[in-house]
């Protein structure tokens, strides 16, 4: 009789941790979406427009660490595998020092901005949103650096529990706008930032013990900057329409466009969550074979997976969104046409499944150049032909057009990369 060996408890615990982390990754954008729906229902468009215009600043300055945190995410796992714990500690120390510097820069940026807002006498809505911006700029670098030590150190179980706790509190505080309006939204987001940082900090797996070194920072930047650049440019492309509206339209128009922002946030969580699973599978497949052609089946399956998940969701949203807006968010009805257009923009995200092939094969350069070209076209036409963007719908249509071209490029290029070697 064949005796089936028992599963090693350590392997079993690791597997449970990964499941916990993946489920929490799906929960995070879900809670964020519900929170934003509640806030939108109880905050008028003009105030929501102020919130969005100021929070956009955080995305634009997110490059300040120059890829140090991206490099740390790769190098902790890399050097741990080589049992070079001395290098791991040195690079954690360096990243911690960089986080302190970026946090200080964020404090200066936020302080200058809030002084500017005060000088213009913009009112309490602008001041409250500016305070949230300062919290974000000061806390986020430390939160990102510490979370990287969990991720790259594969401490998924602990991080999964932290994210669950963070989301429970965020969901509870997301009810505050019902009673306190805009102030409740600011309190909810600020509490989430502070509580999320505290949870990560108190159980951080690798604590900083020194200041780090210049040599270590150079290595982290060399490793992480290419990874940062692609992700940063994509983030800028995602918010390009909101940025143009913030500059060319009124604050109330930007607030009305909130429906489109919520749709993009909701649909973006699918690529983010699924690619956390797909990327290691693609890397493993390529690592075992060493041939790009081995990823051709991955290209097909990942595209099919995204289509099967996203198309039904978009169809449901197409029919139910008007009902939800008319029933719960009547102040935002004018933003419904552009929101429906952005549902079609969400269809272009199906290309994000095969997109992991570029990272797997380290062929990101052409993708980066294409993103730069797409952003140049968007802003070039936006400034040279401002008359073409007289409505929110015109901005949404143009964003859909460019997003479609980018999606076609990604699908074509990744398919080409998996060609069979002669």
C-alpha positions as a printed NumPy array, in Angstrom:
array([[  0.   ,   0.   ,   0.   ],
       [  1.318,   3.396,  -1.02 ],
       [  1.577,   5.837,   1.827],
       [  0.719,   9.413,   0.891],
       [  3.091,  11.801,   2.63 ],
       [  1.623,  14.558,   4.717],
       [  2.027,  18.106,   3.513],
       [  4.803,  19.957,   5.255],
       [  3.201,  22.41 ,   7.726],
       [  5.48 ,  25.229,   6.575],
       [  4.444,  24.756,   2.937],
       [  0.81 ,  24.583,   4.   ],
       [  1.116,  27.814,   6.001],
       [  2.8  ,  29.56 ,   3.077],
       [  0.025,  28.469,   0.73 ],
       [ -2.624,  29.761,   3.128],
       [ -0.771,  33.037,   3.408],
       [ -0.752,  33.529,  -0.357],
       [ -4.475,  32.763,  -0.561],
       [ -5.109,  35.242,   2.245],
       [ -3.047,  37.893,   0.503],
       [ -4.73 ,  37.368,  -2.883],
       [ -8.201,  37.55 ,  -1.336],
       [ -7.241,  40.756,   0.478],
       [ -5.971,  42.155,  -2.829],
       [ -9.437,  41.662,  -4.288],
       [-11.071,  43.128,  -1.174],
       [ -9.085,  46.389,  -1.199],
       [-10.438,  47.877,  -4.451],
       [-13.917,  46.553,  -3.652],
       [-14.007,  48.434,  -0.348],
       [-12.478,  51.496,  -2.004],
       [-15.17 ,  51.433,  -4.68 ],
       [-17.986,  51.126,  -2.122],
       [-16.437,  53.921,  -0.075],
       [-16.279,  56.201,  -3.1  ],
       [-19.854,  55.377,  -4.082],
       [-21.053,  56.375,  -0.6  ],
       [-18.967,  59.547,  -0.676],
       [-20.245,  60.476,  -4.13 ],
       [-23.841,  60.022,  -3.024],
       [-23.414,  62.457,  -0.105],
       [-20.882,  64.97 ,  -1.437],
       [-21.824,  67.579,  -4.02 ],
       [-19.888,  67.614,  -7.357],
       [-18.063,  70.899,  -6.673],
       [-16.566,  69.537,  -3.422],
       [-15.741,  66.197,  -5.026],
       [-14.021,  68.089,  -7.833],
       [-11.785,  69.881,  -5.322],
       [-10.941,  66.533,  -3.702],
       [ -9.989,  64.938,  -7.022],
       [ -7.965,  67.887,  -8.314],
       [ -5.786,  67.969,  -5.188],
       [ -5.37 ,  64.211,  -4.779],
       [ -4.104,  64.025,  -8.391],
       [ -0.931,  65.73 ,  -7.161],
       [ -0.004,  62.58 ,  -5.236],
       [  0.083,  60.526,  -8.449],
       [  2.31 ,  63.026, -10.233],
       [  4.956,  63.107,  -7.476],
       [  4.972,  59.337,  -6.923],
       [  8.194,  59.043,  -8.957],
       [ 10.31 ,  60.854,  -6.334],
       [ 11.887,  57.66 ,  -4.958],
       [ 13.345,  56.993,  -8.459],
       [ 12.557,  53.284,  -8.288],
       [ 14.255,  52.552,  -4.961],
       [ 11.178,  50.745,  -3.624],
       [ 10.756,  48.805,  -6.89 ],
       [ 14.38 ,  47.736,  -6.681],
       [ 13.944,  46.707,  -3.062],
       [ 10.947,  44.576,  -4.041],
       [ 13.155,  42.599,  -6.401],
       [ 16.393,  42.564,  -4.391],
       [ 15.126,  41.306,  -1.027],
       [ 13.934,  38.073,  -2.627],
       [ 17.016,  37.887,  -4.868],
       [ 19.599,  38.263,  -2.104],
       [ 17.647,  36.181,   0.39 ],
       [ 17.799,  33.298,  -2.09 ],
       [ 21.585,  33.725,  -2.079],
       [ 21.569,  33.903,   1.734],
       [ 23.125,  37.382,   1.566],
       [ 21.204,  38.741,   4.531],
       [ 23.858,  41.421,   5.065],
       [ 22.991,  42.965,   1.674],
       [ 19.274,  42.617,   2.391],
       [ 19.67 ,  44.558,   5.643],
       [ 21.814,  47.214,   3.993],
       [ 19.276,  47.784,   1.24 ],
       [ 16.372,  47.929,   3.696],
       [ 18.343,  50.543,   5.658],
       [ 18.934,  52.526,   2.465],
       [ 15.28 ,  52.336,   1.392],
       [ 14.211,  53.488,   4.85 ],
       [ 16.475,  56.553,   4.563],
       [ 15.096,  57.279,   1.09 ],
       [ 11.559,  57.029,   2.491],
       [ 12.472,  59.626,   5.129],
       [ 13.838,  61.978,   2.464],
       [ 10.792,  61.541,   0.2  ],
       [  8.503,  62.027,   3.19 ],
       [ 10.255,  65.296,   4.015],
       [  9.989,  66.453,   0.397],
       [  6.304,  65.551,   0.478],
       [  5.839,  67.601,   3.641],
       [  7.48 ,  70.601,   1.974],
       [  5.376,  70.223,  -1.198],
       [  2.186,  69.852,   0.825],
       [  3.036,  72.757,   3.118],
       [  3.806,  75.111,   0.223],
       [  0.577,  74.079,  -1.447],
       [ -1.567,  74.655,   1.635],
       [  0.085,  78.077,   2.138],
       [ -0.754,  78.85 ,  -1.491],
       [ -4.366,  77.755,  -0.926],
       [ -4.553,  79.916,   2.194],
       [ -3.124,  82.898,   0.298],
       [ -5.847,  82.547,  -2.342],
       [ -8.498,  82.216,   0.382],
       [ -9.995,  79.182,  -1.322],
       [-12.023,  78.09 ,   1.679],
       [-12.223,  75.136,   4.062],
       [-12.907,  72.484,   1.385],
       [ -9.57 ,  73.204,  -0.313],
       [ -7.774,  73.374,   3.035],
       [ -9.15 ,  70.031,   4.226],
       [ -8.241,  68.322,   0.941],
       [ -4.76 ,  69.876,   1.187],
       [ -4.337,  68.441,   4.691],
       [ -5.226,  64.999,   3.308],
       [ -2.638,  65.541,   0.578],
       [  0.02 ,  66.243,   3.222],
       [ -0.894,  63.052,   5.096],
       [ -0.644,  61.154,   1.832],
       [  2.72 ,  62.619,   0.783],
       [  4.272,  62.124,   4.232],
       [  2.949,  58.653,   5.098],
       [  2.865,  56.868,   1.716],
       [  6.679,  56.569,   1.217],
       [  7.091,  54.838,   4.592],
       [  4.023,  52.669,   4.039],
       [  5.284,  51.571,   0.613],
       [  8.807,  50.86 ,   1.841],
       [  7.613,  48.752,   4.769],
       [  5.025,  46.877,   2.707],
       [  7.777,  45.988,   0.23 ],
       [  9.608,  44.106,   2.979],
       [  6.477,  41.996,   3.511],
       [  5.947,  41.33 ,  -0.203],
       [  9.493,  40.551,  -1.285],
       [ 10.131,  38.669,   1.954],
       [  7.03 ,  36.595,   1.051],
       [  5.42 ,  37.264,   4.415],
       [  2.018,  37.139,   2.705],
       [  0.084,  35.831,   5.687],
       [  0.974,  38.765,   7.933],
       [  0.395,  41.282,   5.147],
       [ -2.924,  39.67 ,   4.259],
       [ -4.179,  40.063,   7.84 ],
       [ -2.979,  43.668,   7.915],
       [ -4.847,  44.509,   4.709],
       [ -8.024,  42.87 ,   6.035],
       [ -7.852,  44.921,   9.252],
       [ -7.175,  48.079,   7.273],
       [-10.158,  47.439,   5.008],
       [-12.531,  46.721,   7.88 ],
       [-11.717,  50.078,   9.469],
       [-11.887,  51.839,   6.097],
       [-15.312,  50.362,   5.393],
       [-16.621,  51.523,   8.773],
       [-15.217,  55.033,   8.419],
       [-16.492,  55.232,   4.828],
       [-19.958,  55.674,   6.349],
       [-18.906,  59.034,   7.825],
       [-19.831,  61.061,   4.707],
       [-23.454,  60.037,   5.315],
       [-23.397,  62.065,   8.544],
       [-20.573,  64.547,   7.97 ],
       [-20.369,  65.013,   4.206],
       [-17.001,  66.163,   2.836],
       [-15.393,  66.32 ,   6.288],
       [-16.318,  62.665,   6.805],
       [-14.523,  61.735,   3.574],
       [-11.35 ,  63.51 ,   4.692],
       [-11.482,  61.828,   8.132],
       [-12.069,  58.409,   6.54 ],
       [ -9.145,  58.673,   4.094],
       [ -6.803,  60.126,   6.72 ],
       [ -7.671,  57.377,   9.211],
       [ -7.01 ,  54.731,   6.6  ],
       [ -3.562,  56.162,   5.832],
       [ -2.497,  56.454,   9.48 ],
       [ -3.955,  53.11 ,  10.608],
       [ -2.552,  51.278,   7.567],
       [  0.926,  52.647,   8.232],
       [  0.755,  51.794,  11.956],
       [ -0.299,  48.184,  11.258],
       [  2.596,  47.67 ,   8.862],
       [  5.15 ,  49.438,  11.035],
       [  4.478,  47.629,  14.321],
       [  5.066,  44.143,  12.841],
       [  7.529,  44.992,  10.073],
       [  9.571,  41.868,   9.222],
       [ 12.85 ,  43.674,   8.524],
       [ 13.602,  46.719,  10.652],
       [ 16.038,  49.422,   9.615],
       [ 19.177,  49.374,  11.755],
       [ 21.288,  52.036,  10.041],
       [ 21.186,  54.742,   7.365],
       [ 22.299,  52.573,   4.461],
       [ 24.862,  53.478,   1.782],
       [ 25.141,  55.48 ,  -1.439],
       [ 26.325,  52.338,  -3.23 ],
       [ 23.208,  50.495,  -2.156],
       [ 20.951,  53.343,  -3.293],
       [ 22.588,  53.326,  -6.738],
       [ 21.968,  49.605,  -7.083],
       [ 18.336,  49.954,  -6.019],
       [ 17.753,  52.771,  -8.519],
       [ 19.47 ,  50.899, -11.364],
       [ 17.291,  47.88 , -10.665],
       [ 14.03 ,  49.631,  -9.917],
       [ 13.91 ,  52.703, -12.142],
       [ 12.931,  50.854, -15.363],
       [ 10.163,  49.096, -13.409],
       [  9.037,  52.386, -11.874],
       [  8.977,  54.214, -15.206],
       [  6.571,  51.836, -16.934],
       [  4.162,  51.764, -13.988],
       [  4.408,  55.525, -13.45 ],
       [  3.684,  56.38 , -17.079],
       [  0.72 ,  54.008, -17.092],
       [ -0.654,  55.685, -13.946],
       [ -0.259,  59.094, -15.58 ],
       [ -2.02 ,  57.835, -18.705],
       [ -4.92 ,  56.479, -16.621],
       [ -5.532,  59.898, -15.028],
       [ -4.767,  61.967, -18.147],
       [ -8.449,  62.658, -18.805],
       [ -9.025,  63.783, -15.204],
       [ -5.933,  65.995, -15.382],
       [ -7.09 ,  67.671, -18.61 ],
       [-10.54 ,  68.3  , -17.12 ],
       [ -8.935,  69.73 , -13.957],
       [ -6.976,  72.207, -16.1  ],
       [ -9.496,  73.083, -18.815],
       [-12.882,  72.695, -17.129],
       [-14.444,  73.856, -13.864],
       [-14.01 ,  72.139, -10.51 ],
       [-17.677,  71.133, -10.655],
       [-17.118,  69.479, -14.054],
       [-14.274,  67.449, -12.561],
       [-16.6  ,  66.472,  -9.723],
       [-19.288,  65.373, -12.186],
       [-16.637,  63.251, -13.942],
       [-16.292,  61.298, -10.678],
       [-18.5  ,  58.523, -12.107],
       [-15.874,  57.86 , -14.774],
       [-13.141,  57.823, -12.142],
       [-15.064,  55.262, -10.087],
       [-15.538,  53.029, -13.129],
       [-11.833,  53.072, -13.959],
       [-10.918,  52.351, -10.319],
       [-13.351,  49.418, -10.241],
       [-12.168,  47.933, -13.54 ],
       [ -8.462,  48.497, -12.827],
       [ -8.536,  46.236,  -9.784],
       [ -9.04 ,  43.214, -12.069],
       [ -5.683,  43.554, -13.89 ],
       [ -3.965,  44.442, -10.618],
       [ -5.286,  41.395,  -8.767],
       [ -5.032,  38.887, -11.618],
       [ -1.543,  39.94 , -12.69 ],
       [ -0.299,  39.348,  -9.143],
       [ -1.105,  35.701,  -9.907],
       [ -0.277,  35.61 , -13.627],
       [  3.17 ,  37.22 , -13.468],
       [  4.826,  34.461, -11.377],
       [  3.22 ,  31.84 , -13.613],
       [  4.629,  33.474, -16.738],
       [  8.05 ,  33.864, -15.092],
       [  8.009,  30.228, -13.975],
       [  7.044,  29.003, -17.442],
       [  9.756,  31.051, -19.111],
       [ 12.293,  30.044, -16.456],
       [ 11.63 ,  26.34 , -17.04 ],
       [ 11.866,  26.489, -20.819],
       [ 14.053,  29.495, -21.538],
       [ 12.057,  30.04 , -24.733],
       [  9.737,  32.964, -25.411],
       [  7.567,  30.756, -27.628],
       [  6.544,  28.814, -24.513],
       [  4.581,  31.917, -23.497],
       [  2.367,  31.8  , -26.605],
       [ -0.183,  29.591, -24.831],
       [  0.016,  31.923, -21.823],
       [ -0.791,  34.851, -24.132],
       [ -3.944,  33.139, -25.343],
       [ -5.106,  31.911, -21.947],
       [ -4.482,  35.197, -20.124],
       [ -6.334,  37.178, -22.809],
       [ -9.25 ,  34.738, -22.685],
       [ -9.334,  34.94 , -18.882],
       [ -9.533,  38.736, -18.942],
       [-12.232,  38.69 , -21.624],
       [-14.358,  36.187, -19.717],
       [-14.149,  38.236, -16.511],
       [-14.323,  41.801, -17.781],
       [-16.9  ,  41.665, -20.571],
       [-19.756,  40.31 , -18.373],
       [-18.959,  42.917, -15.694],
       [-18.991,  45.739, -18.23 ],
       [-22.278,  44.526, -19.743],
       [-23.889,  44.43 , -16.285],
       [-22.534,  47.883, -15.473],
       [-23.841,  49.23 , -18.785],
       [-27.408,  48.323, -17.848],
       [-27.318,  48.966, -14.095],
       [-25.189,  52.13 , -13.896],
       [-27.965,  54.479, -15.114],
       [-30.349,  52.99 , -12.546],
       [-27.848,  53.413,  -9.698],
       [-26.982,  56.981, -10.674],
       [-30.605,  58.065, -11.042],
       [-31.562,  56.452,  -7.741],
       [-28.612,  57.257,  -5.47 ],
       [-26.501,  59.973,  -7.179],
       [-28.865,  62.371,  -8.958],
       [-26.35 ,  65.24 ,  -8.65 ],
       [-24.028,  63.335, -10.984],
       [-26.462,  62.555, -13.828],
       [-24.594,  64.941, -16.148],
       [-21.525,  62.692, -15.787],
       [-23.381,  59.569, -16.88 ],
       [-22.698,  59.858, -20.677],
       [-18.921,  60.132, -20.167],
       [-19.086,  57.294, -17.616],
       [-20.733,  55.043, -20.203],
       [-17.904,  55.86 , -22.615],
       [-15.366,  54.928, -19.941],
       [-17.018,  51.534, -19.634],
       [-15.803,  50.884, -23.17 ],
       [-12.374,  52.178, -22.163],
       [-12.434,  49.436, -19.538],
       [-12.702,  46.881, -22.358],
       [ -9.218,  47.872, -23.494],
       [ -7.822,  46.613, -20.173],
       [ -8.095,  43.024, -21.463],
       [ -4.622,  43.578, -22.915],
       [ -3.156,  43.84 , -19.418],
       [ -3.182,  40.05 , -19.064],
       [ -0.725,  39.405, -21.913],
       [  1.19 ,  42.558, -20.91 ],
       [  3.054,  40.651, -18.181],
       [  4.979,  38.95 , -20.984],
       [  6.925,  42.19 , -21.532],
       [  8.087,  42.233, -17.909],
       [  8.839,  38.515, -17.973],
       [ 11.072,  38.874, -21.038],
       [ 12.443,  42.269, -19.887],
       [ 11.183,  43.913, -23.073],
       [  9.608,  47.037, -21.582],
       [ 11.433,  49.75 , -23.54 ],
       [  9.12 ,  49.887, -26.555],
       [  6.119,  49.884, -24.215],
       [  7.571,  52.865, -22.326],
       [  8.192,  54.758, -25.582],
       [  4.63 ,  54.021, -26.684],
       [  3.211,  55.347, -23.415],
       [  5.28 ,  58.517, -23.79 ],
       [  3.998,  58.885, -27.367],
       [  0.37 ,  58.36 , -26.271],
       [  0.715,  60.951, -23.503],
       [  2.376,  63.378, -25.917],
       [ -0.493,  62.981, -28.371],
       [ -3.073,  63.435, -25.628],
       [ -1.558,  66.594, -24.176],
       [ -0.393,  67.941, -27.545],
       [ -3.883,  67.85 , -29.02 ],
       [ -5.336,  69.007, -25.709],
       [ -3.263,  72.193, -25.844],
       [ -3.05 ,  72.811, -29.593],
       [ -6.714,  72.133, -30.308],
       [ -8.572,  73.045, -27.099],
       [-11.778,  73.599, -29.049],
       [-12.034,  69.865, -29.69 ],
       [-12.618,  69.309, -25.979],
       [-15.675,  71.346, -25.187],
       [-17.527,  68.606, -23.292],
       [-16.669,  65.855, -20.817],
       [-17.793,  63.325, -23.42 ],
       [-15.238,  64.604, -25.956],
       [-12.428,  64.04 , -23.445],
       [-13.728,  60.541, -22.667],
       [-13.982,  59.639, -26.368],
       [-10.407,  60.752, -27.03 ],
       [ -9.138,  58.798, -24.035],
       [-11.013,  55.731, -25.347],
       [ -9.397,  56.172, -28.767],
       [ -5.851,  56.33 , -27.373],
       [ -6.493,  53.53 , -24.897],
       [ -7.725,  51.328, -27.743],
       [ -4.575,  52.014, -29.773],
       [ -2.412,  51.251, -26.734],
       [ -4.302,  48.002, -26.143],
       [ -3.836,  46.941, -29.775],
       [ -0.12 ,  47.691, -29.497],
       [  0.249,  45.639, -26.299],
       [ -1.579,  42.642, -27.767],
       [  0.365,  42.789, -31.04 ],
       [  3.753,  43.362, -29.446],
       [  3.397,  40.642, -26.808],
       [  2.191,  38.206, -29.471],
       [  5.238,  39.09 , -31.566],
       [  7.555,  38.587, -28.584],
       [  6.336,  35.003, -28.239],
       [  7.244,  34.102, -31.812],
       [  9.092,  30.851, -32.383],
       [ 12.834,  31.166, -32.835],
       [ 14.108,  30.157, -36.257]])
